Amino acid sequence: MTEKIDIENFFSEYFFDNQKKIIDNDGKIILDLNELDKLSSEVVDYILAEPENALIKIRKAFDSIDLPIKKDNIHFGFENPPDNHKISIGECSLPDWNNKLVEIKGILSSISSIKPTIIKGRFYCNRCGKQMDYDFGLYDWMKRKFFCKECERPTMHRLEESESVKIKTQMITVNEPYSFTTAPPKIDVWLLEKLTDSTKTSEKTLLSGIEIKIVGIMKHQVLPKTTAMMPYLKAVYWDAKTKMVTITKEDEEKIKKMSKKKTLIKDLIDSIAPTIYGHDAEKEAILLMLIGGNKILKPDGTHRRGNIHIMFIGDPSSGKTRLGEWIIRNFPRARYVVGSEATAAGLSASMRKDNQTGFWVVDPGALVMANLSTCVVDEMDKLKPEDLGPLDQVMEMQRLVITKAGVDADFPSEVNILGILNPVHGRYDPFQSIDEQVKIRDTTLSRFDIKFLFQDKPEEKKDRGMLEAMTHPEKFKPKIESEFLVKYILYAREIEPKLNKNIEKSLQDFFLSLRDKFSQNKVMAITARQYEATLRLSEAYAKLRLSSTISIEDTKRAINLMKASIRQFGLDTETGIIDIDQAEGRMSKSKRDRLLQFMDVFEDMRKQFGENVPIEDLITRSVDTIEGFKSRQDVINIIIKLKNDGVFFSPRPDFITKVDYN
């Protein structure tokens, strides 16, 4: 190839003929191999086979022509190689690709800080002072002992940094796209000099979790103390894909046409996990969650999140996890986490020091990788209390801030959370409050916009449908293909519908009417969080219709969905009244009243018996005088809870007293 065509001469002519394109560059000249192939296929073949030598000759050609620009620090790269040089990350270790130009695509999973790296060191012998230059690779350790020709033996040398050549380097890790169950192959990629400029600290986390395309020179590095080789890629060009799905003009026309259908919402619901029979309300909630409401920046600098969080809780084998799996398998960048296996670092981000490079690398967790998408947290009740902090932060603030290893990282994490929880006793008991059945703190529960209860009750029609779907899944096809459904959702998500005065009044009337009941029975039926959630749901319904305004029908649907959610968990079975505290995992008013009465009985008995009150007498008097206690066990449960909370302790068997913290 090299004998047939003069590479330097070819590019001298190319640069001269394309001066305007070169002069307008931003310090990078990216050569399109597809365009070059039209001029000379031999040149492209040479670049693919010997990219490092090709870059040296291209640099010489560039320096040989007179151009009215600064030629220092120009980066040369390539894009659009032929299909036979576009490989998967799993193929990177094949020997045939060593030192060849390739293109890979994957998910950016970690990124280091920018660091100066010595590639040519100037050393002076400590014994005789003779100068020696030494070239370093990206993974080489800093050597200081060399053979000195003057001394004629190995001696220690001193590095003169001011006379050495340094470059800016940054290491990223790229994974094959995640599957639901398997760990994907990954590869380290080096970004050098100009390629690091677009990956500043404030922007780098935006890249975490998104698809990235990289063209680079494949290298195989021998691992220390082994004969094994590790592949890495020396990038010459990269492009981060910020859009998850490409929507064509034909898609847009089809989406707009579909939005006019009277059966739109039903068709969309029927296209979500059709082989999971029933659960239409839950599927409707998933649809609203994937679309979301409007993110609003307030004048004081705070914001109202647009993301919608939903919670599924209930009996085993009722379809909760399978609905979450549908999201993972169909929606781009969605992530799946199992609470029993997850940690705070796995959810948020961790810092690690790469042993071979010495770089501190940020490894984003699931909540960062799912930015602009959804994170399904299965067995959320199994998360340890100390691991819930990142989740609470993301659900409300939509950002993650971590400080580790002297590095401050601020991760955008605009992510929807689908929390899946199981009752502590296996099946959900409607006569117990949610806080008695789920081991998760109320601050986390309160951040969910809507909650759904899954109960496995025998119903012949539902059971027959479920069995039919399990036996003949091929009969249950989506009305809208999943690929187009995702496009519809992503298109609808970009719309920002507005409230008019009449719609605003109907939402406020709903909120105020429930708040007014507090003055009547002292039970809180709704808080500002439910009002904001209803706003988000109304906006999501409007987006479904591709409407720029929220209709009265949108608000009615949102209010009905909110009422149904509150009723499932907030109905106090003792009073028949909706109590939002119970729905969000706090103690209901009836239980608070009963606890206060119990403490009054205890104080009266302490006057009679002294500091130490007999437990048996306290139980008997409480059952006899407090209406809410139906059995001795109810009182025993209260005593156990107060002991666990540090209010009571037993100074001796069969007696309790109150802890005095003064």
C-alpha positions in Angstrom: 0.0 0.0 0.0 2.7 2.5 1.0 4.6 2.0 -2.3 1.5 2.6 -4.4 0.5 5.9 -2.7 2.4 8.7 -0.9 0.3 9.3 2.3 2.0 12.6 3.1 1.5 14.0 -0.3 -2.1 12.8 -0.4 -2.9 14.7 2.9 -0.9 17.8 1.9 -3.2 18.1 -1.1 -6.3 17.2 1.0 -5.5 19.9 3.6 -4.8 22.5 1.0 -8.1 21.8 -0.8 -10.1 21.8 2.5 -8.6 24.9 4.2 -11.9 26.4 5.2 -13.0 23.3 7.0 -9.6 23.1 8.8 -9.5 26.8 9.8 -12.9 26.5 11.4 -11.8 23.7 13.6 -11.8 23.9 17.4 -8.3 22.4 17.9 -9.5 19.0 16.5 -9.4 17.8 13.0 -11.6 14.7 12.6 -11.2 12.9 9.3 -14.2 11.2 7.9 -13.0 7.8 6.6 -16.2 7.4 4.6 -15.5 10.6 2.7 -11.8 9.7 2.3 -12.7 6.3 0.9 -14.3 8.2 -2.1 -11.0 9.8 -2.8 -8.7 6.8 -2.1 -9.6 3.4 -0.7 -5.9 2.6 -0.4 -5.4 5.5 2.1 -8.3 4.3 4.2 -6.9 0.7 4.2 -3.5 2.1 5.4 -5.1 4.1 8.2 -7.1 1.1 9.4 -4.1 -1.2 9.4 -1.4 1.2 10.7 -3.2 4.1 12.4 -0.3 5.2 14.5 2.1 5.5 11.5 -0.8 7.1 9.5 -1.2 9.8 12.2 2.5 10.6 12.1 2.4 11.1 8.4 -0.8 13.1 8.6 0.9 15.4 11.1 3.9 15.9 8.8 1.6 16.7 5.9 -0.3 19.2 8.0 2.9 20.9 9.1 4.2 21.2 5.5 1.4 23.5 4.3 1.0 27.2 5.1 -2.2 27.9 7.0 -3.3 31.0 8.9 -3.9 29.1 12.1 -1.9 28.0 15.1 -0.6 24.5 14.5 0.3 23.6 18.0 -1.8 21.1 19.9 -4.0 20.1 17.0 -5.6 16.8 17.6 -6.1 14.4 14.6 -8.8 11.8 14.7 -11.0 9.6 12.5 -14.7 8.8 12.4 -17.0 6.5 10.4 -14.7 3.5 9.7 -16.1 0.7 7.6 -18.5 -1.8 9.1 -15.8 -4.5 9.3 -13.9 -2.4 11.8 -16.9 -1.7 14.1 -16.6 -4.4 16.8 -18.3 -5.3 20.0 -16.5 -4.8 23.4 -16.3 -8.5 23.8 -14.2 -8.8 20.6 -11.6 -6.3 21.7 -9.4 -9.0 23.2 -9.0 -10.8 19.9 -5.3 -10.7 18.7 -6.3 -9.7 15.2 -7.4 -6.2 16.4 -4.1 -5.3 18.2 -2.8 -2.0 16.8 -5.7 -1.6 14.4 -8.2 1.2 14.2 -11.7 0.1 15.4 -15.0 1.6 16.5 -16.9 0.4 19.6 -20.2 1.4 21.1 -21.2 1.0 24.7 -22.4 2.5 28.0 -20.1 4.8 29.7 -19.9 3.4 33.3 -17.0 5.2 34.9 -14.7 8.2 34.3 -11.6 9.5 36.0 -10.4 13.0 36.7 -8.0 14.6 34.2 -4.4 14.0 35.1 -1.0 15.0 33.6 1.0 12.0 32.4 4.6 11.8 31.4 5.1 10.1 28.0 8.8 11.1 27.5 11.0 11.5 30.6 14.4 13.2 30.7 16.7 11.6 33.2 20.2 12.4 34.5 22.5 9.8 36.0 23.0 10.4 39.8 26.6 9.1 39.5 28.0 10.9 36.4 25.2 13.3 35.3 24.8 11.9 31.8 21.4 12.7 30.1 19.0 10.0 29.0 15.5 10.2 27.4 13.0 7.4 28.0 9.6 6.9 26.4 6.7 5.7 28.7 3.5 3.9 27.7 0.2 4.8 29.3 0.4 1.8 31.7 4.1 1.9 32.4 5.5 2.3 35.9 7.9 5.2 36.4 11.4 3.7 36.1 14.4 5.5 37.7 17.1 2.8 37.3 18.7 2.6 33.8 21.9 1.3 32.3 24.3 4.2 32.1 26.6 4.0 29.1 29.1 6.4 30.7 29.3 4.5 34.0 28.8 1.2 32.1 26.4 -0.2 34.7 22.8 0.2 36.0 22.5 3.4 38.1 19.8 5.4 39.6 18.6 8.4 37.5 17.0 11.7 38.5 13.8 12.8 36.5 13.9 16.4 35.3 10.2 17.2 35.1 10.6 20.6 33.4 12.4 19.0 30.5 10.0 16.0 30.2 7.0 15.8 27.9 3.6 15.6 29.6 0.1 15.2 28.2 -3.4 15.4 29.7 -5.0 12.0 30.1 -8.3 10.7 31.3 -9.5 7.1 31.6 -13.1 6.0 31.1 -14.6 2.6 31.2 -17.2 1.5 28.6 -19.5 -1.5 29.1 -21.6 -3.5 26.6 -25.2 -2.4 27.1 -26.6 -4.0 30.3 -28.9 -7.0 30.2 -31.3 -7.9 32.9 -29.2 -10.7 34.4 -25.7 -10.8 33.1 -22.6 -8.6 33.8 -21.5 -7.0 30.5 -17.9 -7.1 29.2 -16.0 -3.8 29.6 -12.9 -2.0 28.4 -10.8 0.9 29.6 -10.5 3.8 27.1 -7.8 6.5 27.3 -8.7 10.1 26.2 -5.6 12.2 25.5 -5.1 15.9 25.3 -7.9 17.6 23.3 -10.3 14.7 23.8 -10.4 15.4 27.5 -11.4 19.0 27.0 -15.1 18.2 26.4 -15.2 16.0 29.5 -14.9 18.7 32.2 -15.9 17.9 35.8 -19.2 19.7 35.5 -20.1 17.7 32.4 -18.6 14.3 32.9 -21.4 13.0 35.1 -23.9 13.8 32.3 -22.1 11.2 30.3 -22.3 8.5 32.9 -24.8 5.9 31.8 -25.3 7.1 28.3 -24.3 5.5 25.0 -20.9 6.5 23.7 -19.3 5.8 20.4 -15.5 5.7 20.3 -13.0 5.3 17.4 -9.5 4.4 18.6 -6.4 2.3 18.3 -6.7 -1.0 20.0 -3.8 -1.9 22.2 -3.0 -5.1 24.2 -1.1 -4.4 27.4 0.8 -7.2 29.2 -0.3 -7.5 32.8 2.4 -7.2 35.4 3.9 -10.6 36.6 1.8 -12.6 34.0 1.8 -13.5 30.4 -1.8 -12.4 30.0 -2.7 -9.3 28.0 -5.3 -6.7 28.7 -7.0 -4.8 25.9 -7.5 -1.1 26.1 -8.4 1.6 23.5 -6.5 4.7 22.8 -9.2 7.0 21.6 -8.8 9.3 18.6 -12.5 10.4 18.5 -15.6 9.9 20.6 -19.2 11.0 20.5 -21.7 10.7 23.3 -25.2 9.9 22.2 -27.5 12.1 24.4 -30.8 11.0 22.8 -31.9 7.5 23.8 -34.0 6.9 20.7 -34.0 8.4 17.2 -37.5 9.7 16.1 -37.9 10.2 12.4 -40.3 12.5 10.6 -42.4 9.4 9.7 -42.4 8.4 13.4 -43.5 11.9 14.4 -46.4 11.9 11.9 -47.5 8.5 13.2 -47.3 9.6 16.8 -49.4 12.7 16.2 -52.0 10.7 14.4 -52.1 8.1 17.2 -52.6 10.8 19.8 -56.0 11.7 18.3 -57.5 8.2 18.9 -60.3 8.0 21.4 -58.9 4.7 22.7 -55.3 6.1 23.1 -54.9 5.5 26.8 -56.4 2.1 26.7 -54.2 1.1 23.8 -51.1 2.3 25.6 -52.0 0.5 28.8 -52.7 -2.7 26.9 -49.3 -2.5 25.3 -47.5 -2.6 28.7 -46.6 -6.2 29.7 -49.7 -7.7 28.0 -48.7 -11.2 29.2 -49.2 -10.0 32.8 -53.0 -10.3 33.1 -54.9 -7.4 34.6 -53.3 -4.7 36.8 -54.6 -2.0 34.5 -54.3 0.8 37.1 -50.7 -0.2 37.9 -49.8 -0.2 34.2 -51.5 3.2 33.8 -49.3 4.4 36.6 -46.2 3.0 34.9 -47.2 4.9 31.8 -47.5 8.1 33.7 -44.2 7.5 35.5 -42.3 7.0 32.2 -43.7 10.2 30.8 -43.5 12.4 34.0 -44.7 15.9 34.7 -43.0 19.3 34.2 -39.8 20.1 36.0 -40.3 23.7 37.3 -37.5 26.0 38.4 -38.9 28.4 41.0 -37.8 32.1 41.2 -36.0 31.4 44.5 -33.7 28.9 42.9 -35.5 25.8 44.2 -37.3 23.4 41.9 -40.4 21.2 41.7 -39.4 17.8 40.4 -41.2 16.4 37.3 -40.3 12.7 37.9 -43.1 10.5 39.2 -42.2 7.7 41.8 -44.5 4.8 42.3 -44.5 1.9 44.8 -45.8 -1.6 44.5 -46.3 -3.6 47.7 -48.1 -6.8 48.3 -48.3 -10.6 48.1 -45.6 -12.7 46.5 -46.1 -14.0 42.9 -48.6 -11.2 42.1 -46.7 -9.6 39.2 -44.8 -6.8 40.9 -41.4 -7.8 39.7 -42.5 -8.8 36.2 -43.9 -5.3 35.7 -40.6 -3.9 36.7 -38.8 -6.3 34.4 -40.9 -5.1 31.4 -39.5 -1.6 32.1 -35.9 -2.9 32.2 -36.2 -4.9 29.0 -38.0 -2.2 26.9 -37.0 1.3 28.2 -33.6 2.7 27.4 -31.1 3.1 30.2 -33.4 1.7 32.9 -31.6 0.0 35.7 -32.6 -2.9 38.1 -31.4 -3.1 41.7 -32.2 -5.8 44.3 -32.4 -4.3 47.8 -30.9 -7.3 49.5 -27.8 -7.0 47.4 -27.5 -3.2 47.0 -25.4 -0.7 49.0 -25.3 3.0 49.2 -22.2 3.0 46.9 -24.0 0.7 44.4 -27.0 3.0 44.4 -25.1 6.3 44.2 -21.5 6.2 43.2 -18.1 5.0 44.5 -14.5 6.1 44.2 -11.7 3.6 43.5 -8.1 4.0 42.8 -7.0 2.1 39.6 -4.0 0.0 40.6 -2.3 0.2 37.3 -2.7 3.9 36.5 -3.0 5.5 40.0 -6.1 7.4 38.8 -9.1 8.0 41.1 -12.1 6.8 39.1 -15.7 7.5 39.8 -18.0 4.5 39.3 -21.6 5.7 39.1 -24.2 3.5 40.7 -27.6 2.6 39.4 -29.3 5.9 40.3 -26.8 7.9 38.2 -26.7 5.4 35.3 -30.5 5.6 35.1 -30.4 9.4 34.7 -33.3 10.5 32.5 -34.8 7.0 32.8 -36.1 4.6 35.5 -34.6 2.7 38.3 -36.5 -0.4 39.5 -35.6 -1.2 43.1 -36.9 -4.7 43.9 -37.1 -5.9 47.5 -36.7 -2.3 48.5 -37.7 -3.2 52.1 -34.4 -5.2 52.3 -32.3 -2.1 51.9 -30.4 -1.2 55.1 -31.5 2.2 56.7 -28.0 3.6 56.1 -28.3 2.8 52.4 -31.5 4.8 51.9 -29.9 8.2 52.1 -28.9 8.4 48.4 -32.4 7.2 47.4 -34.1 9.9 49.5 -31.8 12.5 48.0 -32.5 11.5 44.4 -36.2 11.1 44.9 -36.7 14.7 46.0 -33.6 16.7 44.8 -33.0 14.7 41.6 -29.2 15.1 42.2 -26.6 13.1 44.1 -23.7 14.9 45.9 -20.8 12.8 47.2 -17.4 13.7 48.6 -14.9 10.9 48.6 -11.1 10.7 48.3 -10.9 14.5 48.2 -13.1 14.6 45.1 -16.5 16.5 45.1 -18.9 15.0 42.6 -22.3 16.4 41.8 -24.3 13.8 39.8 -27.5 14.8 38.0 -30.0 12.0 38.6 -33.4 12.8 37.2 -34.7 9.3 37.6 -38.1 7.7 38.2 -38.1 5.2 41.1 -40.3 2.1 41.0 -40.0 0.6 44.5 -41.2 -3.0 44.9 -41.7 -4.1 48.5 -42.8 -7.3 50.3 -44.7 -7.4 53.6 -42.7 -8.7 56.5 -45.1 -11.6 57.1 -45.4 -12.6 53.5 -48.9 -11.5 52.7 -50.4 -8.0 53.2 -52.9 -7.6 56.1 -55.4 -4.9 55.3 -56.2 -4.5 59.0 -52.6 -3.5 59.8 -51.0 -0.2 58.8 -48.2 0.0 56.2 -45.6 0.8 58.8 -46.4 -2.4 60.7 -45.8 -4.5 57.6 -42.9 -2.9 55.7 -39.5 -2.3 57.1 -38.8 1.1 55.5 -38.7 4.5 57.0 -41.7 6.9 56.6 -39.5 9.6 55.0 -38.8 7.3 52.1 -42.4 6.1 51.8 -43.7 9.7 51.7 -41.7 10.5 48.6 -43.7 8.1 46.5 -46.4 9.9 44.5 -48.7 6.9 44.3 -48.7 3.5 45.9 -50.4 0.3 44.8 -51.4 -2.8 46.8 -51.1 -6.2 45.1 -53.3 -8.9 46.8 -53.6 -12.4 45.6 -57.3 -13.0 46.1 -59.2 -15.9 44.5 -61.4 -14.5 41.6 -62.4 -16.9 38.9 -62.4 -14.4 36.0 -59.0 -13.0 36.9 -57.5 -16.4 37.7 -58.7 -17.8 34.3 -57.2 -14.9 32.5 -53.9 -15.2 34.4 -53.7 -19.0 33.6 -54.5 -18.3 29.9 -51.8 -15.7 29.7 -49.3 -18.1 31.3 -50.3 -21.0 29.1 -50.6 -19.2 25.8 -48.5 -16.0 26.0 -48.4 -15.8 22.2 -52.1 -14.7 22.3 -51.4 -11.7 24.4 -49.7 -9.3 21.9 -49.2 -5.6 22.6 -51.5 -3.3 20.6 -48.6 -1.0 20.0 -45.1 -2.5 19.4 -42.7 -1.9 22.2 -40.2 0.0 20.0 -42.8 2.5 18.8 -44.4 2.7 22.3 -41.0 3.9 23.7 -40.8 6.5 20.9 -44.3 7.7 21.7 -43.4 8.1 25.4 -40.1 9.9 24.7 -41.8 12.2 22.3 -44.7 13.0 24.7 -42.2 13.6 27.5 -40.8 16.7 25.8 -44.2 18.5 25.9 -44.8 21.0 28.8 -48.6 21.4 29.3 -49.8 24.5 31.2 -52.6 24.9 33.8 -55.4 27.4 33.2 -57.3 29.1 35.9 -60.4 26.8 35.9 -58.2 23.6 36.0 -56.1 25.1 38.8 -59.2 25.9 40.8 -60.5 22.3 40.5 -57.2 20.9 41.8 -57.1 23.4 44.7 -60.7 22.6 45.6 -59.9 18.9 45.8 -56.9 19.6 48.0 -58.8 22.1 50.3 -61.8 19.9 50.7 -59.7 17.1 52.1 -57.7 19.5 54.3 -61.0 20.9 55.6 -61.8 17.6 57.1 -58.9 18.0 59.5 -60.7 20.8 61.3 -63.7 18.4 61.8 -62.0 15.2 63.0 -58.3 16.2 63.5 -57.2 13.5 60.9 -54.9 14.7 58.2 -56.2 13.4 54.9 -53.8 15.0 52.5 -50.5 17.1 52.5 -48.8 19.4 50.1 -46.9 16.4 48.7 -50.1 14.8 47.4 -51.1 18.1 45.8 -47.8 18.3 44.0 -48.1 14.6 43.0 -51.7 15.3 41.6 -50.2 18.2 39.6 -47.6 15.9 38.1 -50.1 13.2 37.3 -52.4 15.8 35.6 -49.4 17.0 33.5 -48.5 13.5 32.5 -52.1 12.8 31.3 -51.9 15.9 29.2 -48.6 14.8 27.7 -50.1 11.5 26.8 -52.5 13.4 24.5 -49.6 15.6 23.2 -51.6 18.6 24.5 -50.1 21.9 25.5 -52.8 22.5 28.1 -54.2 20.4 31.0 -57.9 19.5 30.6 -60.5 18.9 33.3 -60.5 15.3 32.2 -56.8 15.1 32.9 -57.3 16.4 36.5 -60.2 14.1 37.1 -58.1 11.1 36.1 -55.3 12.3 38.3 -57.6 12.9 41.3 -59.2 9.5 40.9 -55.9 7.8 40.8 -54.6 9.7 43.8 -57.8 8.9 45.8 -57.5 5.2 45.0 -53.9 5.1 46.1 -54.6 6.9 49.4 -57.7 4.8 50.1 -55.7 1.5 49.7 -53.2 2.4 52.4 -54.7 5.4 54.3 -58.1 4.0 55.3 -58.1 3.6 59.1 -60.1 0.4 59.6 -61.0 1.5 63.2 -62.6 4.8 62.2 -63.3 4.4 58.5 -61.6 7.8 57.9 -58.8 8.5 55.4 -55.6 9.2 57.3 -52.6 10.3 55.2 -50.2 9.7 58.1 -51.1 6.0 57.9 -50.7 5.9 54.1 -47.2 7.3 54.4 -46.0 4.9 57.1 -46.6 7.0 60.1 -48.9 6.3 63.1 -52.6 6.9 62.4 -54.5 9.4 64.6 -56.5 6.6 66.2 -53.3 4.9 67.3 -51.7 8.1 68.5 -54.8 8.8 70.6 -54.7 5.3 72.0 -51.0 5.7 72.8 -51.7 9.0 74.7 -54.4 7.3 76.7 -52.1 4.4 77.5 -49.4 6.9 78.8 -52.1 8.6 81.0 -53.0 5.2 82.5 -49.3 4.5 83.1 -48.8 7.9 84.8 -51.8 7.3 87.1 -50.5 3.8 88.1 -47.0 5.3 88.8 -48.7 7.5 91.4 -50.2 4.4 92.9 -47.2 2.0 92.7 -44.2 4.3 92.5 -41.6 4.4 89.7 -41.9 0.7 88.9 -45.3 -0.3 87.6 -46.4 -4.0 87.5 -46.8 -5.0 83.8 -49.7 -7.4 84.5 -51.7 -4.7 86.3 -50.9 -2.1 83.6 -52.2 -4.5 80.9 -55.4 -5.3 82.8 -56.3 -1.7 83.5 -55.5 -0.6 79.9 -57.8 -3.2 78.4 -60.6 -2.3 80.8 -60.4 1.5 80.4 -59.1 2.2 76.8 -61.7 1.5 74.1 -59.2 0.9 71.3 -57.5 -2.1 72.9 -59.3 -5.3 71.9 -57.0 -7.8 73.6 -54.1 -8.1 76.0 -51.8 -8.6 73.0 -52.6 -5.0 71.8 -51.2 -3.6 75.0 -48.2 -6.0 75.0 -47.4 -4.7 71.5 -47.5 -1.1 72.7 -45.2 -1.9 75.6 -42.7 -3.8 73.3 -42.7 -0.8 70.9 -42.1 1.7 73.7 -39.2 -0.5 75.0 -37.7 -0.6 71.6 -38.0 3.1 71.2 -36.2 3.7 74.5 -39.2 5.1 76.4 -39.6 2.2 78.8 -37.3 -0.3 80.4 -37.6 -3.2 82.9 -35.7 -2.6 86.1 -36.6 -6.1 87.2 -38.8 -8.9 85.8 -42.6 -8.2 85.4 -42.1 -4.4 86.1 -41.5 -1.4 83.8 -40.6 2.2 84.4 -40.1 5.2 82.2 -36.5 6.2 81.1 -35.4 9.4 82.7 -33.0 11.3 80.4 -32.5 14.2 82.8 
